[in-house]
Amino acid sequence: MNMLLTIISLFLLQISCVTNNYFSALRSVKPALQNQTQKDKFIKEVEKPIFHDEKEISIDLFDDTQINAEVFRPSSAITPKQIVVIVPGSGNVSRFGEVNNDGLSTYDEPIKQSLLWAQALVDKGLFVVAYDKRTCQKEHNEVCRTTSQKLINDSGIEVLSKDLDSVCQMINTKLSKTDYDITLLSFSQGAQTIALSQCLHKAKKVVLVSPIMKDLESSWVDGLNAASVDNRWEYKKNQLINEAQSTKAFFTSLKKGDFPPSATIRGASVAFWQSWMKAASQTIDLYKKSQNNFLILAANNDPFLNYSVKNIANFTFSAINDVDRNMIKSKELSQDAFNKVYNFIISKPQ
């Protein structure tokens, strides 16, 4: 009997030791497991889209005109706060950037170019402000206001630059006590809007997608002719050649003064065309003087681009494969193009 009790006692003692050792080991492992779990959770949270909301606002412009804008806010922001202002490009676009072609090919339905960029950027923790071009009218696009076109018809593209300055002034007023950086992002004609603005000198960086960076006539005419050579479809070749000839004739007449000063041709006034031509020829020099940091994004072998920008010290040039001139691939924003822009924005200025 005593022998049996002794055996039972020894067995229970062994169980106790094993149990204590197990819980002791578990206590030492548990913090490590918790840390690993937190690490995994953190990684997942960072990788999740962090878009919070978007809000429509009104912006007072320098001439007491008002336009609509959209503010996109992340739920978790990069520090210091990064604000991307999407500057309207060519056409009478709203803040969402509706485009129905890329200058060479027409889409089945319009693509909201600015909206695609805004949603992608805010998902990475950046604030975005996109605004209506003042030429966008409510009768053609219900999201816009109806505004007088007299000033822009009389004074030209400089009015669009002053509109951009009004947007930047609004941001500065709202965030006067906040540490923030501004990046300007635009397309095609927006290169001239930015070049003539004061906001260019307040922004930390500028991103230009398929910008016009040389004489307006040669940009278009040479680009269309080059595109016709590269196109394999005979009907499209002829279409591009005819368009190039028509465009050349238009600029010849414009330079000779064949159009009445009050005329509207190809969607814009004579004064606007003349001011845009002048601004396009000045764009690179104005950018060089600004000492800013620029990213030029273009589709690979874009026939319209001035490739001399590759040699400018403060310019970073990036050619994107398998996209059109709007950085669109299969109706979506190219991930490669977006990555280039995002990494440029968050990198330290050179």
Disulfide bonds with the S-S distance in Angstrom:
Cys136-Cys144 2.00
Cys168-Cys199 1.88
